[in-house]
Amino acid sequence: MMRTSARGIEASIPLPTSPDGCSRKKLSGVPLRLVVIAFALALSAAVHPAAAAQPDPTAQLLERANDVRLTNYTEFNSILQSLTGRAAQLSPEQREYLRYLQGWKKAYDGDYPGAIAELEEVAGTSRDPMLRFRAQVTAANVLVVASRYEDAFVQLAALLTELPGVSDGSAREQALGVAGELYLEVGQYDLAMRYGRMLAQENWRGIGACKGVVIELDSLFRSGRLQEGSPMIQSGIDECLKVGMVTHATAIRTFAARLALANGHPAQALQILQSTYAATLQTHYPRMISEYDARMAQAYLAEGDATRAGEFASKAVASAVKNQFTQPLVTANQILYQIAKARGDYKAALGFYEQYAVDNLGYLNEVSARQLAYEKVTHENIARQLKIESLSRENRVLELEHTVAAKEMVATRLYGVILTLVLALIGLWALLTKRSQLHFKNLSRLDGLTGISNRLHFIEQAEAALAYARKSGQDVCLALFDLDYFKSINDRFGHATGDFVLKRSATLCREYLRRSDIFGRFGGEEFSVLLPGCRLEEAREQSEQLRRTINGIDAEYRGTKVAVSASFGIASSAVSGYELARLLAHADAAMYRAKLAGRNCVMAYDTADSGEVKAILSTPQP
């Protein structure tokens, strides 16, 4: 299953309790307050006949249900039950609105096929254009959750085309939120941030600022640009709590908890998660609860409490969305496997590992399918637009020929038209040729196997970055790493397995690097990373993260697990200067020391390596 954010349908999860946390008295499943409101409205209409011209109580209840679905799911559900029981008494327009809300509820409850069918029916038959638009927006989000990615992005493209002409605040809020969420899921973080900021700027009814900041924070988190302790985290929580969006505030806290875990602060992560765990359970929303349980299990395991870690990992599996591959499910089964293995229960460990492998493969397939669907729809839209433009040009040519034939144009004008067409074709040919040249130029810069920079392009980029750093006085670090015993992997398991390890290493490392970092394959199993604006200790931490990531790669050959590790060497401009050859030599010497130290570790350049460095520097550099 895709890595869906904890916020869920339409980027918002209604909290199924009243804002003050108190329970409400009910009469036949309907809150007493709603009965009083309906009775008062009916009494007013009976005493004052003119009241018949006032807004319909049923319409008011529908609007109330739409308003509270984001903040009070219990009241929303009660209103829906009340209205569903007397649906035959509603007007056609009111029944359409009710069906839309019922479709939203099905999506929230996890009935995605039912939700999609309901929402598409409303979108196809409603006479209200804004209701049709809102149903289409919600359906687009549910299509992604239901793994129908291509349909979702086709729907999204159509909605964004209509968006400039939509003035209804509620409909715009839904569309902007869904656009931000969907672009998040395909790694288009800058686009997602753009829609999140638009959502915050429009701030319809005061809740857009909360939704927008959650999307922006999620974009920063997933792209590795959100730092632990960032003031934006607390300000986002405060913004959401101010408007009663408790679940959105809880989603932000998961970012803080995950950052704490990633930075080796499990106690801090536990404090964050435990403080909001009760409120999370009250949502009854499987995705968020499973996410929380999985993170709690991670934190307890990091704290050494295997018993509590196992309890929460089991809860994460139980609370996960059924028949869906999710990241919390993968994490939970991996933790259960580690715990069973540590206590020597190898039979249970094998079962958990097999389930983990199935879930992890399914999750990765979902991510790939989602990305492929996005790229396919994008390219199809471009191709469709080009085809439309081509047909338009052909139509203009036909019209011109018809005009020429009808008016018996003189030969000189006909020659001019032909010459214009020839020049246009030449221009088009030149444009296509130039684009092809640029395409092949880009291909020449990339490593064919891993898709990252090749040696030559890395050197070009690194020298330019070092020149800029020298002028600005900015620290730069260079890390070299080499996959340990890689030749034995190729010899024992074959080059296909070796290629998988290389590609997987590059893919995972790239996820933990910043956009400003320069990452390249230096040849064979050797990789290089230039880290602008990075001191030695920060580079050491980053390299440790990459080392752990590579060490955690899962690769198998005919049932045998392939051990993968890497040795890292780091050099800093503070010691080695800004000359690329010297940085490479120092980093290479440090990496050699890491190999001698037993491999699978990180070493920084030390002056004790100077003899090796002199030998390296005496060799002509590329």
N, C-alpha and C positions, 0 to 999 in steps of 0.2 A: 504494500500500500504506500502511496505517496507520503512524503513527510509533511503532513498537514499541520498548520499551526494550531495551538490550543484554543484559539478563538472560535473556530468552527464556522457554521453556516452564516453567510453574509458578514463575515468578520466579526461576529458578535454572538455570545452565548447568553441567553436569558438566565438569570438566577432564580431558581424555583422557590424562593422564599420572599416574604415581604421585606422592604428595605430595612425595617427595624428588627428583622429576625424573628418576629412573633408569629405565631400561628393565627389563622383567621377562622371564626365560626362559620359554618356552612349550613345551608338549608337545601337538602336534596342535591348536594354536590355543587351548589352555587353559593359564593360568598354572600354573607348576610348584607354586606354593604351594597352589593349589586342589586339585591332584591329591594332594598330600601330606595335606591335610586330609581329603579324601574317603577315601583309603586308610586313614588312621588310624582314622576313624570305623567303616569296614567291618571292620577288624581287631579293634577293640574289641568290636563286636557279635558277631564269631565266637568270640572268646576268652571273653567273658562273656555268656551268653545273656540275662541280665537287662538287658543294654544295649538290648534290643529295645524296652524301655519308654521309652528316652531319646528326645529330639527327633530327628525324621527329618532326615538329612543334606541331603536335597533341600529341605526346608522352610528349613533354615538357609542354604542357598545362595540361595534366593529372597529371604530377609530381607537377606542380605549384599548382593545385587544392588540391592535397594531403598535400602539405606543408602549405598552408595558411588556411586550415580548422580549425586549432587550434587557429589562431590569427586574421583572417580577414574573417568572414563568408560571408560578402557581396561579396567580390571578388570570394570566393569559389563558391557561388551560381551562380554568373554570368557566370563563366567558365562552370559549369555544364549545365546551360541552353543553352549555345552556342554549347557545344559538343553533348548534347541530340538532338538538332535540326538537326544535321548532323550525327547521329549515324550510318546510313546506309553506310556512306563513310569510317568508321573506320575499322581497321583490327580486326579479331576475338579476339586477345589478348587485343587490346585497348577497345573493347566493354566489355570484362570481367572486366577490370579495371574500366571502367565507371560505370558498374553495382554495383561494390563494393562501389564506392563513392556515388552512388544513394541510396544504402542500408544504408550507414552511415547517409546520410542526412535525410532519413525517420525516423531513430531512433532519431535524434536530434529534428525533428519536432513533435515527439510524436506518429508517426504511427508505433507502435511496431510490429503488425502482418505483415505489409508490409515489414518492415525492416528485420525481421527474415526470411521471405520467400526469399527475395532478397539475403541476405547474405548466407543462406544455399544453395541456388542454385549456387552461385559463389563457395562456399567451395566444393560442390560436382562435379562441372564440369570444373573448371579452370585447365588449363595445367601448370600454374605457381605454384610451391609448396609454395612459399612465399606468394603469393596472397591468396591461399587457407588457409594458416595458419592465415593470418591477418583477413580474413573473419570469420574464426572460433572464433578468439579472440573477435572480435566485436560482433558476434552473442551471445557469452557467456554472455557478459555484458548486451545486450538487453534482453536476456531471463530472467535475474534477474529483470530488470525494468518491464518486462511484467508478473512478478509473476510466471514464469515457473522455479521455483528454482531447482527442481531435475534435469531437463535437463541442466540447467546452470552449476551445479557442476559436472555433468558427463562430460560435455564439458571441463570444467576447468581442471579436473583431466587428461584428455587426452592431453590437451595443455601443461601442466606442464611436462608431460612425454616427449614430443617432444622438449621442450624448450632448453635443453642442446645442442642439435644438430642444433639449429637455430643460424646463424651468422649474419643475416640481422639486422642492428641496429633498423630500424623502427619497424620491426615485434617484436623484443625482447622488445622494449619500450612499445608497445601495450600490450603484454602478461604480463609483470611485473606490469604495471599499473592496468590492469583488475584484476589480482590475488590479488593485494593489496586491491582494492576496494571491491571485493567479500568477502574476509576474514574479512574486516571491518564489513560487513553487518551481519555476523554470530557471531560477538563478539570475533573472533580470532585475538585480537589486536597485540599480539607479532608477529604472522605470517604476519599480514598486514605490520607492521613496518619493518620486514625483507625484504619484497619485495619492500617497499618504499625506503629503504636504498640501495638495489641493483640497483634500478632505478636511484637513485641520483649518485651512484658510476659510473655506465656506462655512464650516462649523454649524451645520443646520441643527437648530434646537439645542445647541450647546454640547452635543455629544460627538460631533465630528472631530473636535480637537483631541478627544480621548482616542477614538478609533484611529485617527491619523498618526498620532504619536506611537501607538502600538505597532502599526505597519512600518513606520520609520525605524523604530528600535529593532524590530525583527530583521529588517534589511541590514542594518549595521551589524547585528549579531551574526547573521548567517555569512556575511562577507568578511567577518573577522575584524571589523572596525569599531566594535563596541568594547570599551575597556571596563574592567571591574571597578566599581565605585564611581562610575560616570554620573555626574549630577543630573543628567537627562533621565536616568532610570527613576530616581525618586520624584522628579518633577512630573514624569509621565504617570506614576502611581497616584500622585496627588491630584492630577488633572482628572483621572478616571474616577477616583473616589468622590471628587467634588460633585459629579453628576450622577452618582449612584451606580456606575459601571464597575461593580465589584469584580466580576469575572475578568474583565480586561485588565484591571489592576493586578489580579492574580497571574494573568499571563505574563505581564511584565516581570513579576517576581520570579517566574521560571527562568527568564533570561539571566537575572542576577544569580540564581542558584546554579545554573549551568556554568556561568563564568567562574563562580567560586570553585566548583568541582574541577574545571579545566585548569585552574591555577593552583590546585592542591590545597584547597581550604574546605574540606568536607564538613567540618563543624559549623562553619558559617553557612554553608548550603543547607544543612539540616535545620538551622535556626530559621532560615527564610521559609523553607518548605513547611515545617511544623506549624508556624504561626498562621498559615492560611489553609492548612490541610482540611480542617472541618468545613470551611466555606466551600472548598473544592468538591467535597463529597456531596454537599447539598445541591450542587448543580445537576447531579444525576447524568452528567454528560460524559459518555465513555471515553472520548478522546482525551479530555483534560485529566480525568481521574487516572487513566492508564499512564499518562505522561508523568503525573505527580508521583505515582507509585514507583515507576521505574527510576526516577531521579532520587527518591528516598532510598531505594535499594542501593543505588550507586554510592550515595553518601555514607550509608551504614557500612557497606563493604569497605570503603576507603578508611573508615574509622576502626575497622577490625571487628565489627559486630556482625558476624556471619549469620547469626540466628535472625536478627531483625532484617538484615538484607534479604534473606531467603523469604521471609514473610511478605515483605513488600514486593519482591520480584514475583511471587505467586499471585499477589493481588493485581499486579500490573497485567499479568497474563489473563487473569479472570475478568478484569474490567475492560480489556481491549475490545475494539469493535470486531464483531464476529466476521469471519471470512475475509478479513482485510489484513494486509501486511503493513505494519506500522513500525516506526523506529522504536517506540517504547517496548513493543513486543519482542523485537530483536534484542534489545538491551537486556530485558528481563530474562529471556532464555539463556543468554550468554552468562549472566550472573549466576543463575541456577546451575548451569554447567560447571562454572568455576568453584562454586561452593561444594557441589557433590564430588568433584574431583579432589578438592582439598581434604575432604573427610574420608576419602578412600572408597566411596560408593561408586565404583566405576560403571556398574550397570546403569544406575540412574544418570550418571554423568554422560554416558553414551546417548541415552535417550534425549537428554536436554540438548546435547550438542547436535544431534540429528535434527531436532526441531529448530534449533538456532540456525543451522545451515539452510534449512528450507525457508525459514522466515527471512533470513538475510538475503538469500538469492531472490526471493519474491520481492522484497523491498527494493533491491537494486534494479531489478527488472522494471518495477513501477517507475522509479526515478528516470531510467533510460527511456521508457515508453512515453513518459510525460514530456521529456525534453524533445524526443523525436517528433511527437505530435505538434509541439509548438513550432519547431523548425519547419515541419511539413506544411502546416497551415500558413506560416509566414511566407514560405516560398510559393505556395499556391496562390496566395493573395497577390504577390508580386507578379507571378506569371499571368494571373487573370487580368491584372491591371495593364500589363504589357500587351496582352492579347486584345483588350478593349481598345487600347491606343492604336494597335496595329490595324484593327478593323475600322477604327475611326479614320485612320489615314487612307485605308483602301476605299472607304466610302467617299472621302473627299476627292480622291483621284478619279473614281467613277463619275462623280458629279461633274468634275471638271471635263472629263472626256465627253459626257453627254452635252454639256454646254458648248463645247467646241464643235461637236457634230451638228447641234441644232442651229447654231449661229454661223456656221461655215467660216470659222475664224481663218484669218489669213495665215499663210505658212510661217511667217516670221513669229507670230504669237505662239503657234504650236511648237516651234523650235525652242522658244523661250521656256515653255512649260516643261518640255522634255529635258532641257538643260537643267532646270531647277530640280526635277526629280533625280537626275543623275547626280547632281551635287549633293542632294539629300542622302542618297544611297552611299555616296563616297564618304560623307560625314558620318553616317551610321556605321559604315565599315571601319572607319578610322576610330570611332568611339569603342566599338566592340574589340578592335585590335588592342587599343590602349588598356581596356579593362582586362583582357586576357593577359597582357604583359604584367599588369599589376598583380593579377591572380597568381601567375607563376613565380613572380618575385617573392610574394608572401610564402608560397610553398617552399622556395629555396632557403628560407630562413628557419624552417621548422624541421625538427627531427621526425623522420617518417614513422617511427614506431610509437613514440610517446606523445607527439604533438606539441612538445615544448621547444624552446629555442635550441638550434644546433650549436656546435662549438663556435663557428665563425660569427654567427649572429649574436651569441652571448658575449663574445669578446667586444664586438662593436658597441653593443648596448652598455656593457660594463665600463668601457673606456670613456664613453660619453658621460655616464653617471659619475664616475670618479673625477672627471674634469670639473663638473658642476660642484661636486662636494668639496673639491680643493678650493674653489673660488669662494664658496659660502662658508667654509670652515666646519662643514658637517661631518660627523663621524660616519664611517662606513666599515662594515665587516664583510668578510667573504668566507663562506663555508664550502668546503669540498667534502663529499661523502662517497663512499664506495661500498657496494653491496658485498657483504662477506661471503666468501666461498662460492661466489657466483658460478665459477667454472664447474664446480662439482654439481651445482643444480642442473646446469646444461648437460653434463655428462651422465648424471644419474636419471634425470627425469625428462630430458629432451629439451630442444630449443623452444618448443611451443610453451612449455611451462616457464622457461626462462624469460621468454617474451612477455608472458602474462605478469610475472613478477616485476619486470621493468616498467610495463605500462601501469600496473596497479600502484607501484611506488611513486611514479610521477604524478598520477591522478590524486592520490591521497595527500602527498606533500603540497601540491598546488592549492588544496583546500585550506591549508593552514598558513599560507603565505599572503602577504599584503599585495595590493595592486601595484605598489611601487617596487616590490622586490623583483629581481631579475633571476629567472630560473632556467637553467639549460642543461642539456646532456653533453658531457665533455667527451664521451666515447665509451663504448662497451658498457660496463656497469657503473661508471663514474659520473656523478652529477655535481653541479656547482650552483651556488646561490649567492647573489650579491644583495646585501641588506643595507640600503641607504638609510641614514639617520638612525643608526642602530649602534649602541655601545657594546662592548665585549660581553658583559654579563647578560644583556638582552639577547645577543646573538647566541650565547650558550643555552639560554632557556628555550629559544626558538629551535635550536638544533636538537635539544633534548626532546622537544615535542615531536619533531620530525622522526627522530630515532625511535621513539616509542610507537609512533604511527606505523613505521616500516616494520618494526618488530611484531606488530599485531596483524600483519597481513595474513589472511587465510588462503592458503594454496594447497591443493592436494594432487597427488598423482597416484591413480589406482588405489585409493584408500589410504595412502601414506601421506601424512602431513609434511609439507615442505617448510623447513625452518628458514625464516628470512630475517636478516639483521643488517645493520650498516655501521661503518666506522666513520666518524666525523672529525674533521680538522678545521679549526677556525683561526683566521688572522684578522687583525684590526688595524685600521689606518692610524690609530693612535700610536701603534708600535711599528708597523710596517710601512707607513706612508701611503701615498695615493697611486703608486705605480702598480699597474695590474700584474706585471710579471713578478714583482716582489711579493705581492699579496698571495698570488697563486703558489709561489714557491714556499712561503711560510705556512700557508694552509695545508699544502701537500706534506710538508715536514711534520706538522701536527697530526695529520691523518695517519702518517706512517707510524708515529708514536702510539696512536690509538690502536693500530693493528698489533703492535708489539705488546700493548697492554692487555691483549686478550680479545680485541674486537668488540663490536656492539657497545661502543662508548663514544664520548665526545671529549676531544682534547683541544685546548687552545694553544697557539704558538707560544713557545718559551725560548728564551735566549739559548737554552741548552741545545736547541735544534740547529744552531747556527752553522755547524759543520755540514750538516745535510743540506742546508739552504744554499751554502756556497757552491756545493756540487751541482745543485739544481739550477742555480742562476748561471753557472758556467755553460749550461746547455742552451743552444739557441732557442728562443721562445717563438711560438707561432705569431 
